[in-house]
């Protein structure tokens, strides 16, 4: 009986060792398929990086049926690359920007990260943790080519469209006191209102107005404003430290490898 117990014990140890070796061979890092990682990040959905974004906001966020997530754009493509670095799949939720920039949606746990061309500001940092900056932006003024508006000084009495809760709204409030500001929830309402003649100008992020200028020659950007703005990915305050650190690490790797530049050139380099 003693010899048999030794034999059984030996077989058990061997089997345990084999399982441990198999676990080492299959675990960790970039060799996994997307959706296999993330246990340490306290994600909304296991194996998935759930992103909240206000869509459309070209060229940062657009609907795209050809993309696996249903969305593309600079923010989305960059986060897709980051998700792959973390062995995660990407899921995108379309939300209201004002609720996102206030941190409400993030604290409610609807998503793991906010990505919506969001400028890092001290006011927002009171309620949100931000990643390292990933894009530097300007504000700009878009008008009809026949409007007679040449600068922000010509906006007295004009209806100027702004997106609620944005730095564009703040800039217009401070620098165009004579304008009648008309708030919209997103660019998806701003741009059609401009085309319908309901507003005389749009003051918002330069890359977005540039997309409209390219799309329709009846409109032009007449001014750009240096506002020292940088965009960051947003996280619920003091709740996602591990994920924030991992996203920053992945972003740095993408910049070092040149993959960030490739994604950037797809959307911002003149063709």
C-alpha positions as CSV (number, residue, x, y, z in Angstrom):
1,X,0.0,0.0,0.0
2,X,2.9,2.4,0.8
3,X,4.4,1.9,-2.7
4,X,1.0,2.6,-4.3
5,X,0.5,5.8,-2.4
6,X,3.9,7.0,-3.6
7,X,3.0,6.2,-7.2
8,X,-0.3,8.1,-6.9
9,X,1.4,11.1,-5.3
10,X,4.1,11.1,-8.1
11,X,1.4,11.1,-10.8
12,X,-0.5,14.0,-9.1
13,X,2.7,16.1,-8.9
14,X,3.5,15.4,-12.6
15,X,0.0,16.3,-13.7
16,X,0.1,19.6,-11.6
17,X,3.4,20.5,-13.1
18,X,2.1,19.9,-16.7
19,X,-0.9,22.2,-16.0
20,X,1.3,24.9,-14.6
21,X,3.6,24.7,-17.7
22,X,0.6,24.9,-20.0
23,X,-0.7,27.9,-18.1
24,X,2.7,29.7,-18.5
25,X,2.7,28.9,-22.2
26,X,-0.8,30.3,-22.8
27,X,-0.8,33.3,-20.5
28,X,0.0,37.0,-20.7
29,X,0.8,39.7,-23.1
30,X,0.6,40.3,-26.8
31,X,0.4,36.6,-27.8
32,X,-3.3,36.4,-26.7
33,X,-6.2,37.0,-28.9
34,X,-8.0,40.4,-28.3
35,X,-10.7,39.9,-25.6
36,X,-8.5,37.5,-23.6
37,X,-7.1,39.9,-21.0
38,X,-8.1,42.7,-18.6
39,X,-8.9,40.8,-15.4
40,X,-6.9,43.4,-13.5
41,X,-8.7,46.4,-14.8
42,X,-12.2,45.9,-13.3
43,X,-13.9,46.3,-16.7
44,X,-17.6,46.8,-17.4
45,X,-17.5,43.7,-19.5
46,X,-14.8,41.1,-19.2
47,X,-12.2,41.1,-22.0
48,X,-13.7,44.2,-23.5
49,X,-12.7,47.9,-23.3
50,X,-16.0,49.7,-23.4
51,X,-15.7,53.3,-24.7
52,X,-18.2,56.1,-24.4
53,X,-18.1,58.7,-27.1
54,X,-20.4,61.4,-28.6
55,X,-20.8,60.4,-32.3
56,X,-20.6,61.9,-34.9
57,X,-17.6,64.1,-34.4
58,X,-15.5,63.7,-37.5
59,X,-12.7,63.0,-37.9
60,X,-12.5,61.8,-34.3
61,X,-15.6,59.6,-34.1
62,X,-17.9,58.5,-37.0
63,X,-20.3,55.6,-37.6
64,X,-18.6,53.0,-39.7
65,X,-20.4,49.7,-40.6
66,X,-17.2,48.3,-42.0
67,X,-15.5,48.5,-38.6
68,X,-15.8,45.7,-36.1
69,X,-17.0,48.0,-33.4
70,X,-19.4,49.9,-35.8
71,X,-17.3,53.1,-35.4
72,X,-14.0,54.6,-36.6
73,X,-12.2,57.9,-36.5
74,X,-8.9,59.0,-35.0
75,X,-10.0,58.5,-31.4
76,X,-11.6,55.1,-32.1
77,X,-8.8,53.8,-34.2
78,X,-6.2,54.8,-31.6
79,X,-8.2,53.2,-28.8
80,X,-8.6,50.1,-30.9
81,X,-4.8,49.9,-31.2
82,X,-4.5,50.4,-27.4
83,X,-7.1,47.8,-26.7
84,X,-5.2,45.3,-28.8
85,X,-2.0,46.1,-26.8
86,X,-4.0,45.2,-23.6
87,X,-5.4,42.0,-25.2
88,X,-8.9,43.5,-25.2
89,X,-11.8,43.8,-27.6
90,X,-13.3,47.3,-28.3
91,X,-16.9,48.2,-27.8
92,X,-18.2,51.8,-28.4
93,X,-21.3,53.4,-26.7
94,X,-22.7,56.6,-28.2
95,X,-23.5,59.0,-25.4
96,X,-24.2,62.7,-24.8
97,X,-21.0,64.7,-24.6
98,X,-22.1,66.9,-21.7
99,X,-22.8,63.9,-19.5
100,X,-19.5,62.4,-20.5
101,X,-17.3,65.5,-19.9
102,X,-19.0,66.0,-16.5
103,X,-18.0,62.5,-15.4
104,X,-21.5,61.4,-14.8
105,X,-21.5,58.5,-17.2
106,X,-18.1,57.4,-16.1
107,X,-19.0,57.3,-12.4
108,X,-22.2,55.4,-13.3
109,X,-20.1,52.6,-14.7
110,X,-21.6,52.7,-18.2
111,X,-18.1,52.5,-19.7
112,X,-14.5,52.1,-18.8
113,X,-13.1,55.1,-20.7
114,X,-14.4,58.2,-22.4
115,X,-13.0,59.2,-25.8
116,X,-14.6,62.1,-27.5
117,X,-12.0,64.7,-28.5
118,X,-12.2,65.9,-24.9
119,X,-9.9,68.7,-23.9
120,X,-8.0,68.3,-20.6
121,X,-9.0,71.2,-18.3
122,X,-8.6,71.9,-14.6
123,X,-12.3,72.1,-14.2
124,X,-12.9,68.6,-15.7
125,X,-10.0,67.2,-13.7
126,X,-12.0,67.8,-10.6
127,X,-14.4,65.0,-11.7
128,X,-12.3,63.0,-14.2
129,X,-8.9,61.4,-14.4
130,X,-7.2,61.9,-17.7
131,X,-4.7,59.9,-19.7
132,X,-1.6,61.5,-21.0
133,X,-2.4,63.9,-23.9
134,X,-2.8,62.3,-27.3
135,X,-3.7,65.2,-29.5
136,X,-3.2,69.0,-29.6
137,X,-6.0,71.1,-31.0
138,X,-7.2,74.6,-32.0
139,X,-10.6,76.3,-32.0
140,X,-12.0,77.8,-35.2
141,X,-14.8,79.8,-36.7
142,X,-16.8,78.3,-39.6
143,X,-19.2,80.5,-41.7
144,X,-20.8,80.6,-45.1
145,X,-18.5,82.0,-47.8
146,X,-21.1,84.7,-48.6
147,X,-21.9,85.6,-45.0
148,X,-19.6,88.7,-44.8
149,X,-18.2,87.4,-41.5
150,X,-14.5,87.6,-41.5
151,X,-13.6,87.3,-37.8
152,X,-14.9,86.9,-34.3
153,X,-15.3,90.7,-34.2
154,X,-18.1,90.4,-36.8
155,X,-20.4,88.1,-34.6
156,X,-22.3,90.8,-32.7
157,X,-26.0,90.0,-33.1
158,X,-25.3,86.8,-35.0
159,X,-26.5,83.3,-34.1
160,X,-23.4,81.3,-33.3
161,X,-23.7,77.5,-32.9
162,X,-21.6,75.8,-30.1
163,X,-21.6,72.4,-28.6
164,X,-22.9,72.4,-25.1
165,X,-20.2,71.8,-22.4
166,X,-17.2,72.2,-24.7
167,X,-14.2,74.5,-24.7
168,X,-15.6,76.0,-27.9
169,X,-18.6,77.2,-26.0
170,X,-16.3,78.7,-23.3
171,X,-14.2,80.4,-25.9
172,X,-17.2,81.9,-27.6
173,X,-18.7,83.1,-24.3
174,X,-15.4,84.9,-23.4
175,X,-14.5,86.3,-26.8
176,X,-17.8,87.0,-28.6
177,X,-20.0,88.6,-25.9
178,X,-22.2,90.2,-28.5
179,X,-23.1,87.0,-30.2
180,X,-26.3,85.0,-29.6
181,X,-24.9,81.6,-28.6
182,X,-27.1,78.6,-29.6
183,X,-26.2,75.4,-27.8
184,X,-26.5,72.0,-29.5
185,X,-25.8,68.6,-27.9
186,X,-23.3,67.5,-30.6
187,X,-21.9,68.3,-34.1
188,X,-24.6,66.0,-35.4
189,X,-27.1,68.8,-34.8
190,X,-24.7,71.8,-35.2
191,X,-23.8,71.1,-38.8
192,X,-27.3,70.5,-40.2
193,X,-28.4,73.7,-38.4
194,X,-25.7,75.6,-40.2
195,X,-26.7,74.1,-43.5
196,X,-30.4,75.0,-42.8
197,X,-29.5,78.6,-42.1
198,X,-30.6,78.4,-38.5
199,X,-27.2,79.7,-37.3
200,X,-24.6,82.0,-38.9
201,X,-21.4,80.4,-37.7
202,X,-20.0,77.5,-35.8
203,X,-17.3,77.9,-33.2
204,X,-15.7,74.6,-32.3
205,X,-12.6,72.4,-32.7
206,X,-10.6,73.2,-35.9
207,X,-10.3,69.6,-37.2
208,X,-14.1,69.1,-37.1
209,X,-14.8,72.4,-38.9
210,X,-12.1,71.5,-41.4
211,X,-14.1,68.4,-42.2
212,X,-17.1,70.5,-43.0
213,X,-15.1,72.9,-45.1
214,X,-13.8,70.0,-47.1
215,X,-17.2,68.5,-47.6
216,X,-19.0,71.7,-48.8
217,X,-17.2,74.6,-50.6
218,X,-20.1,76.9,-49.6
219,X,-18.4,77.1,-46.1
220,X,-15.0,78.2,-44.9
221,X,-13.0,78.6,-41.8
222,X,-12.2,82.3,-41.4
223,X,-10.2,82.2,-38.1
224,X,-8.4,79.7,-36.0
225,X,-7.6,80.3,-32.3
226,X,-4.6,79.1,-30.4
227,X,-6.0,77.8,-27.1
228,X,-3.2,75.5,-26.0
229,X,-5.7,72.6,-25.8
230,X,-4.7,68.9,-25.6
231,X,-7.1,66.0,-25.7
232,X,-7.0,63.1,-23.2
233,X,-8.9,59.9,-22.6
234,X,-11.2,60.1,-19.6
235,X,-11.7,57.8,-16.6
236,X,-13.9,57.8,-13.5
237,X,-12.2,59.8,-10.8
238,X,-9.9,57.6,-8.6
239,X,-11.5,54.4,-9.8
240,X,-9.5,53.1,-12.8
241,X,-5.9,53.5,-11.7
242,X,-4.7,50.2,-13.2
243,X,-6.4,50.8,-16.5
244,X,-5.2,54.4,-16.7
245,X,-1.6,53.3,-16.2
246,X,-2.0,50.6,-18.8
247,X,-3.5,52.9,-21.4
248,X,-0.7,55.4,-20.8
249,X,1.8,52.7,-21.3
250,X,0.2,51.4,-24.5
251,X,-0.1,55.0,-25.9
252,X,3.6,55.5,-25.3
253,X,4.4,52.2,-27.0
254,X,2.3,53.2,-30.0
255,X,4.2,56.5,-30.3
256,X,7.6,54.9,-30.0
257,X,6.8,52.2,-32.6
258,X,5.4,54.7,-35.2
259,X,1.9,53.2,-35.1
260,X,0.4,56.3,-33.6
261,X,1.9,58.4,-36.4
262,X,0.4,56.0,-39.0
263,X,-3.1,56.5,-37.5
264,X,-2.6,60.2,-37.2
265,X,-1.5,60.5,-40.8
266,X,-4.6,58.7,-41.9
267,X,-6.8,61.5,-40.6
268,X,-4.7,64.7,-40.5
269,X,-2.1,64.6,-43.1
270,X,-3.1,66.5,-46.3
271,X,-3.6,64.2,-49.3
